[in-house]
């Protein structure tokens, strides 16, 4: 991996975690520090990589828990009548209000 490839992956991680401000809070540093890391003005070292990787794992675990709680693939997540409405919508993700506005 080249330094530029690593920096690009770091930038993608920052975006996935909500941007520089969110990452600064997560990593307990200033937003300026994150900006300096992203610009290459400040070098990424093993500690920054370990911390961002740890934050990504925490975020992934949270996303996984939310998905398990919201996915209609688990019948216990559906409210009464939702499964029937889903069939009537024929796969459309738009609500009736949104469809009416497009007509």
RODO-2510 file (C-alpha; in nm, 4 decimals, decimal comma):
residues 103
     n   res          X          Y          Z
     1     x     0,0000     0,0000     0,0000
     2     x     0,1266     0,3449    -0,0819
     3     x     0,1015     0,6414     0,1576
     4     x    -0,1569     0,7992    -0,0758
     5     x    -0,3683     0,4814    -0,0763
     6     x    -0,3550     0,4703     0,3033
     7     x    -0,4540     0,8358     0,3270
     8     x    -0,7412     0,7746     0,0862
     9     x    -0,8666     0,4863     0,3021
    10     x    -0,8347     0,7025     0,6122
    11     x    -1,0432     0,9727     0,4412
    12     x    -1,3097     0,7156     0,3525
    13     x    -1,3118     0,6012     0,7154
    14     x    -1,3576     0,9603     0,8336
    15     x    -1,6521     1,0004     0,5937
    16     x    -1,8055     0,6701     0,7072
    17     x    -1,7846     0,7817     1,0696
    18     x    -1,9637     1,1106     1,0061
    19     x    -1,6902     1,3503     0,8996
    20     x    -1,4022     1,5335     1,0668
    21     x    -1,6018     1,6790     1,3558
    22     x    -1,7496     1,3419     1,4549
    23     x    -1,4120     1,1704     1,4205
    24     x    -1,2447     1,4387     1,6318
    25     x    -1,4948     1,3698     1,9107
    26     x    -1,4507     0,9939     1,8714
    27     x    -1,0706     1,0096     1,8723
    28     x    -1,0555     1,2770     2,1456
    29     x    -0,8615     1,5222     1,9338
    30     x    -0,9331     1,8525     1,7645
    31     x    -1,1068     1,8897     1,4321
    32     x    -0,7930     2,0706     1,3170
    33     x    -0,5875     1,7585     1,3912
    34     x    -0,8212     1,5472     1,1795
    35     x    -0,7981     1,8050     0,8993
    36     x    -0,4189     1,7978     0,9197
    37     x    -0,4225     1,4187     0,9004
    38     x    -0,6555     1,4279     0,6004
    39     x    -0,4446     1,6838     0,4161
    40     x    -0,1245     1,4913     0,4762
    41     x     0,0180     1,7834     0,6739
    42     x     0,0388     1,5500     0,9730
    43     x     0,1563     1,1921     0,9289
    44     x    -0,0678     0,8966     1,0012
    45     x     0,1039     0,6703     1,2508
    46     x     0,0082     0,3349     1,3955
    47     x    -0,1841     0,4927     1,6828
    48     x    -0,4128     0,6930     1,4518
    49     x    -0,4684     0,3850     1,2347
    50     x    -0,5473     0,1692     1,5377
    51     x    -0,7870     0,4300     1,6785
    52     x    -0,9753     0,4818     1,3502
    53     x    -0,9965     0,1042     1,2967
    54     x    -1,1387     0,0638     1,6473
    55     x    -1,3930     0,3411     1,5834
    56     x    -1,4954     0,1721     1,2575
    57     x    -1,5517    -0,1582     1,4393
    58     x    -1,7646     0,0133     1,7046
    59     x    -1,9646     0,1874     1,4320
    60     x    -2,0079    -0,1392     1,2409
    61     x    -2,1332    -0,3122     1,5561
    62     x    -2,3839    -0,0332     1,6168
    63     x    -2,5003    -0,0509     1,2533
    64     x    -2,5339    -0,4286     1,2788
    65     x    -2,7472    -0,4004     1,5947
    66     x    -2,9686    -0,1355     1,4335
    67     x    -3,0078    -0,3448     1,1183
    68     x    -3,1096    -0,6466     1,3259
    69     x    -3,3691    -0,4337     1,5046
    70     x    -3,5130    -0,2766     1,1875
    71     x    -3,4837    -0,5415     0,9177
    72     x    -3,8226    -0,6707     0,8006
    73     x    -3,6514    -1,0087     0,7538
    74     x    -3,7123    -1,0595     1,1260
    75     x    -4,0899    -1,0852     1,1781
    76     x    -4,0645    -0,9510     1,5334
    77     x    -3,9507    -0,6153     1,3884
    78     x    -4,2725    -0,5608     1,1953
    79     x    -4,5686    -0,3800     1,3399
    80     x    -4,9172    -0,5098     1,2829
    81     x    -5,0149    -0,4592     0,9204
    82     x    -4,6700    -0,3719     0,7864
    83     x    -4,6134    -0,7015     0,6073
    84     x    -4,9475    -0,6689     0,4254
    85     x    -4,8782    -0,3063     0,3256
    86     x    -4,5390    -0,4099     0,1906
    87     x    -4,7061    -0,6597    -0,0438
    88     x    -4,9566    -0,3991    -0,1600
    89     x    -4,6765    -0,1546    -0,2434
    90     x    -4,5205    -0,4039    -0,4871
    91     x    -4,1667    -0,3308    -0,3752
    92     x    -4,1938     0,0485    -0,3898
    93     x    -4,0110     0,2243    -0,1078
    94     x    -4,2142     0,5429    -0,1481
    95     x    -4,5069     0,6061     0,0778
    96     x    -4,8502     0,6830    -0,0677
    97     x    -4,7968     1,0524     0,0107
    98     x    -4,4729     1,0585    -0,1884
    99     x    -4,6321     0,8773    -0,4833
   100     x    -4,9252     1,1204    -0,4896
   101     x    -4,6837     1,4143    -0,5075
   102     x    -4,5089     1,2654    -0,8117
   103     x    -4,8255     1,2142    -1,0154
***
